[in-house]
């Protein structure tokens, strides 16, 4: 028999606390459902003229922001994106920004072979030295994979590293987007396509679009990056117009984009009181928009009329 004290604290069906708890849970689930629907579907779409005007304005203001924030040059993968933007558009301001980066003390540092690769990511014509095997573990996934992608004959990664990079199913969420898909795009850019590359880049891109991008409604750094790397992977067919509309709508008047979404950042449990990394988010958002304008104008014609 249950003790009297225990009976007193038992929450029975119909108890007000239980009803309140269920009500709160239902409301939260409803809010999440609305947020997911809002992330992927729109009740209406702007005209092609309105979209193009907003796109051009976003590109110009973000370009001005990048040009006045040289700290962007401290991140070599971002300079890979900026250099691609310069190549696509022919904008002399961006070309000059890339040249200033290539002439800075940030790259081509004797005794640090990886810095020569940082320069190559911005200018594929530049030669690079071989990276000794003993240095590879020190580079971490990002530099190791990106270096291999840009010069596979000079970077002898392990068989396991190679298998991981070209695995269509090994990774999920942040690693799949931030490391793998961008590295695979760089590999295609520097080395051309192949059966092995297609067997990895397409299923990884499809997983990013149908899982990460579909469910994660937070418009922050990872949000812009997903659309950017999908376009870079030559899969504009996977990019929803709603995602691009939300990117455009969240740009600040000065041309930048927040890294976090109302203080909620890339990680599920990552929160910040103050947004600090505008460069990372702004370059990625701008890169996505540049690709739509200069590389995938057919996508615009298909989605806006």
N, C-alpha and C positions, 0 to 999 in steps of 0.2 A: 504494500500500500504506500502511496506517495505521501511524504511528510506534509503537514499543514503548511509549513513555510514555503515549500516548493510549489504547492498548489497556488498560493497567493500570487506568485510571480509568473505563472504560466500564461502566455499570450494565446488566447483561444481564437479560432476562426471568427471573423467579424469584429475583432478587437479594433478600436480606433487607431492604435499605432500600426497595426498590420494594414488597415485600409489606407492610411496615409502613406505608408511605405510603398504599397502597390501603385497608388496614384502617382507618386513621384517617379517610380520606375517607368510607368506607362508614358508619362510626360517626357521623360528623358529619351525613351526609345522613339517617340514621335518626333522630337526635335532632331535626333540623329537621322531619321528617315527623311525628314524635310531637307536637312543639310545635304544629304547624299543626292537627293533628287535635284536640288538646286545646283549642285556641282556638275551635273551631267546633262541636264535638260533645261531649255529656256522656253518661256511662253511666247516669246517673239524674238526676232533677230533684227539687228540694224540693217539698213540698206547697204549695198556695196559701197556706195559713195560715202556714207557716214562711217562705215568701218575703215575704209581706206584713209579717210581724213584723220580718224583717231589713231590708226596705225602709224601714219607718217608723223603725226605730232609726238607720239610716244617714242618713236625711233630718234627723232631729232633731239628731244629733251633728254633722253637717256644717253645719247652720244655726248651731249654737252656735259652731262654729269660725269661721265667716265673721263673725259678729257681734263676735267678740273680736279680729278682725284687720282693722282699718280700712285697712291698706295695700292691701287689695283695691280700694278706691275710687280708687286711682291708675291703674287700667286701665279706661277707659270701656267697651270691649266686654264686659268682665266685669260691669260694672254694668248693662249691657243685659240680661244673663242674670239677675242678681240681681233686677232690677225685674220681669222676667217671672215669676220664682219667687214674688215677693211678690203679683203680680196673680193667679196661679193659685191660690195657697193662702190668700190673705187674711191671712197671718201678720202681725200688727201689729208684731212685732219687725223683720221685713224691711222693712216700709213705713217704719218709723222710720229704719232704716239707709239707705234710699234718700233719704229727706228730708234726712238729715244730709249726704249726698253732694251733693244739689242746693243745699244752703245753704252749701257750703264754697267755699273760694277756688280750687278746682280747675276750676270751670266758669264760663261767662259772663264771660270775661276780655275787657275792651275791647281792641280791636286784634287779637284772635285769634279770628276767626269760627268756627274749628273747635271751639272750646271750648263754643260754644252748641249745637253738634250733639252733643257729649258729653252735655250735659244732656238733649237731646231723646231720645237713645237710652234714657234711663232714664224719661223722661216724654214720650210722643208728643204731648201737648197743648201743649208749649212751642214758641213761634215761634223761627225761626232766620233769621239774615241771609243774604244771598247771598254766596257765596264768589267773589271776583274770579278771573278766569281765570289771572292771573299767579301766584296763590298755589297753584293746584292741583298743579303739579309738586312743590312743597315738601312736600306731605302724604304722599306715598308711597301705595302700593296700598291698604293697609288703610283709612286715614282717608278717602282719596279715594272709594273704592268705598262704604264705609259711609255717608259723608255723602250721596253721591248716592242711595243706597238709601232713606235716611230723608227726603230732600227733593229729588227730582229736578228740580223746577222752580226750585230755588235753586242748584244745582250743575251748571254746564254742562261736563260732562266731554267729552272729544273723542270723535269717532265710533269711533276705534280702541279707546279705553277702554271704551266701551259695548259694542262687538263682543266684546272680551275677556271682559267680565263675563258676557255672555249666551251665550258659546260653550259648547256641550255637550261639546267634545272637546279644547280647547286645553291644559288644565292636567292635572297628575297629582299624586298624593301630597299633600305638605304644602300647596302653593298651592291645590289643589282644595278641601281641607278648611278650612284655616285662614283663607283669604281668600274664595274664590269662593262656596262653599256657604253660609257664614254671611252673606255680603253678599246673596245671593239670598233667603235667609230673611228678612232685615231688609227687603228691598224688598217682599216679599209682605206682611209685617206692617204696613208703613206705607202701601202703595198697593193692596193687594188683588191678586188673581190676574189673569193675562192669558195669551193664547196664547204670546206671546214668553217669558214667565217659565216657563210649564209646559214649553216646548220646551227649556229649559236646566236647570231645577232637577231635573226627574225623571231625565234621563240622567246628570247629574252625581252625583246621589244614588245611582243604581244602580251607577255606576262605583266610587264610594267603598265601597259595601257588598260588591260582588263582587270587588274587587281589593284596595284598601288594607286594609279591615277583615278580610277573609278571610285574607290572607297574613301580616299583621304581628301577631305573637303577643305583642309586648312590651306589658305592661300599664302604660302611662305616660300622659303628658299627651295625646299624639295619640290614644291608645286611647279615653280617655273622650270626647274631642272628637268622634270619629267617630260614636259612638252619639248624642251630644247633637245634632249638626247634622242627622243623619238624622231624628231625631224632630222637630226644629224645622222641617225641610222637609216635615213632614206625611207621612212615609213610615215609620211604625212597622212596616209589613210587611217592611221590609228589615233590621230589627234582630233578631239572633239572641238567644235567651234565654241562651245560653252566654256571650255578651259581657257581658250585664248581671250574670250570676252572678259572673263574674270581677271585674268592677268592685266589686261588693259585698264579695267575699272579700279584696280588696286594700286595703280601707279601714283606716286606723290607728284604734286605740282612741280617740284624741282627736278623730276625725271627719274628719281630713284624708286626702289621697291624695298619693302621691309623684309628682313630675314625671317622674322617670326610673325605669327598670326595672332594678334591680340595677346602677345606674351607667350604663346604656345609655339614652341620651336620644332625643329626637325624630329627629334625623338618623341615618342609617345608620352614620356614623363619628363620632357625637357622644357623648362619654363624660365623666362627671363623677365625681370622688371623693366629692363632698358634694352632696346634693340641697338646692336653695335656693328653688325657686319653687313652694312648696306652694299658694299662693293661686290661681295659674292653673289648676292641675290640680284642686284641690278644688272651685272654683266650677263648672267644666265637668262634673265627675262629678255634683255635686249637682243641676245643672240637668237632666241626663238623667234622674235619678231622680225629680225633681219632676214632669217631664212624664209619666213613666209613671204616677205616682200620680194626678195631677190632670187629665191631658188624655187619657191612653190607657189607662184602666182595662180596656177591652175586650182590649187586648193581654195584660194580666196574666191575664185569664180564659181566653184562648186557649192560653197557654203553661204555666199552672200549675193543677193540679186538686186 
